[in-house]
C-alpha cells in the first residue's frame, strides 16, 4: 500500500492493471500492439463499441455553429490562399471578394 496526498492508504498499482494510452494518437497499447480504444475493449473484454456524441459536445458544436465565420472568408490572405489552390470556385461566391478596396 502507498500513501496518497491526504496520508491515507491507497492500493498499490500493479503493472497488470496499467493500460498505456498515447496522448497524441489516442490509442492503447495492448500485448505489444497499438490499437484504437474500441479495438482494445473488444480484445481485452469482448465488448463491442458504437459511437455517439455527448450532450456537452453537442452544446459545444451548436455554440460554434452560432459563431459567424464570414470574417475569416473576407481576410485577403485567406482568400488568396483559397484561390491559389482552386477552392474558391467550389464555394458560394456571394459576397466574397479577393480584395477589400
C-alpha positions as CSV (number, residue, x, y, z in Angstrom):
1,X,0.0,0.0,0.0
2,X,1.1,3.6,-0.7
3,X,0.0,6.9,0.9
4,X,-2.0,9.4,-1.1
5,X,-1.8,13.2,-0.6
6,X,-4.0,13.1,2.4
7,X,-1.8,10.4,4.1
8,X,-4.5,7.7,3.6
9,X,-3.5,4.3,2.3
10,X,-4.2,3.6,-1.3
11,X,-4.0,0.3,-3.1
12,X,-0.7,-0.4,-4.8
13,X,-0.8,-0.3,-8.6
14,X,0.5,-3.4,-10.3
15,X,1.7,-3.3,-13.9
16,X,-1.0,-5.8,-14.7
17,X,-3.6,-3.1,-14.0
18,X,-1.9,-0.4,-16.1
19,X,-3.1,0.5,-19.6
20,X,-0.7,2.6,-21.7
21,X,-2.6,5.4,-23.6
22,X,-0.9,7.5,-26.3
23,X,-2.0,11.1,-25.6
24,X,-1.1,12.1,-29.2
25,X,-2.9,9.4,-31.2
26,X,-5.5,8.4,-28.6
27,X,-4.6,4.7,-29.0
28,X,-4.0,2.0,-26.4
29,X,-1.0,-0.4,-26.2
30,X,-2.2,-3.9,-25.5
31,X,0.0,-7.0,-25.8
32,X,2.7,-5.1,-27.6
33,X,0.4,-3.6,-30.2
34,X,-1.1,-0.1,-30.5
35,X,-4.8,-0.1,-31.3
36,X,-7.9,2.1,-31.0
37,X,-9.7,2.1,-27.7
38,X,-12.7,0.3,-29.2
39,X,-10.4,-2.5,-30.5
40,X,-8.8,-2.7,-27.1
41,X,-12.1,-3.1,-25.4
42,X,-13.1,-5.8,-27.8
43,X,-9.9,-7.8,-27.5
44,X,-9.4,-7.4,-23.7
45,X,-13.0,-7.7,-22.5
46,X,-15.1,-8.9,-25.5
47,X,-17.0,-5.6,-25.6
48,X,-18.3,-4.2,-28.8
49,X,-18.5,-0.4,-29.2
50,X,-20.5,2.1,-31.0
51,X,-20.1,5.8,-31.5
52,X,-22.2,8.7,-30.2
53,X,-21.9,12.3,-29.1
54,X,-22.2,13.6,-25.6
55,X,-24.7,16.3,-24.7
56,X,-21.7,18.5,-23.7
57,X,-20.1,18.0,-27.1
58,X,-23.4,18.8,-28.8
59,X,-23.6,22.1,-26.9
60,X,-20.1,23.0,-28.0
61,X,-20.8,22.2,-31.6
62,X,-24.0,24.2,-31.5
63,X,-22.2,27.2,-29.9
64,X,-19.5,27.0,-32.6
65,X,-22.2,26.9,-35.3
66,X,-23.5,30.2,-34.0
67,X,-20.2,32.0,-34.5
68,X,-20.1,33.7,-37.9
69,X,-17.2,32.6,-40.0
70,X,-17.7,35.4,-42.5
71,X,-14.8,37.4,-41.1
72,X,-12.4,34.6,-42.0
73,X,-13.8,34.5,-45.5
74,X,-13.1,38.2,-46.0
75,X,-9.5,38.0,-44.9
76,X,-7.4,38.8,-48.1
77,X,-4.6,36.4,-47.2
78,X,-7.0,33.5,-46.6
79,X,-8.9,34.3,-49.8
80,X,-5.6,34.4,-51.8
81,X,-4.6,31.0,-50.4
82,X,-8.0,29.5,-51.2
83,X,-7.9,31.0,-54.7
84,X,-4.3,29.7,-55.2
85,X,-5.3,26.1,-54.6
86,X,-8.5,26.3,-56.6
87,X,-11.0,26.0,-53.8
88,X,-12.6,29.4,-54.4
89,X,-14.5,28.0,-57.4
90,X,-16.1,25.3,-55.2
91,X,-17.5,27.8,-52.6
92,X,-20.6,30.0,-53.0
93,X,-19.2,33.3,-54.2
94,X,-22.0,35.7,-53.0
95,X,-20.3,38.4,-51.0
96,X,-16.7,37.1,-51.4
97,X,-14.1,39.2,-53.0
98,X,-10.4,38.8,-53.2
99,X,-9.6,42.4,-52.3
100,X,-11.1,44.7,-49.7
101,X,-10.8,48.1,-51.5
